[in-house]
Amino acid sequence: MSLMIQDSQINSDQILEDINNLLNSGDIPNLFFRDDKEKIQKEIIGLYAAKNISLEITEAWKIFIESIRNNLHIVLCMSPVGEAFKVWCR
């Protein structure tokens, strides 16, 4: 994944907070709707059930996030030309 943004593309601080969360934890809170999150959890539970391993819902989500952390590689390019962007980056 490559992400290139300019200061003119940042229309709220929430975008920077999401990028920060992704870089720090591999998870962006509230990225998925509840139904989508439950679907992901059930699929992971199903995969582990096929291996005769039982999981709780919270364990399934932790496995999903850990999988993201292990497989996601991020290239973050910034060129803080504008003064506003420099302040946001700090």
Buried (B, 14 or more C-beta within 10 A) or exposed (E): EEEEBEBEEBEEEEEBEBBEBBEEEBBBEEEBEEEEBBEBBEEBBEEBEEEEEEBEEEBBBBBBEEEBEEEEEEEEEBEEEEEEBEEBEE
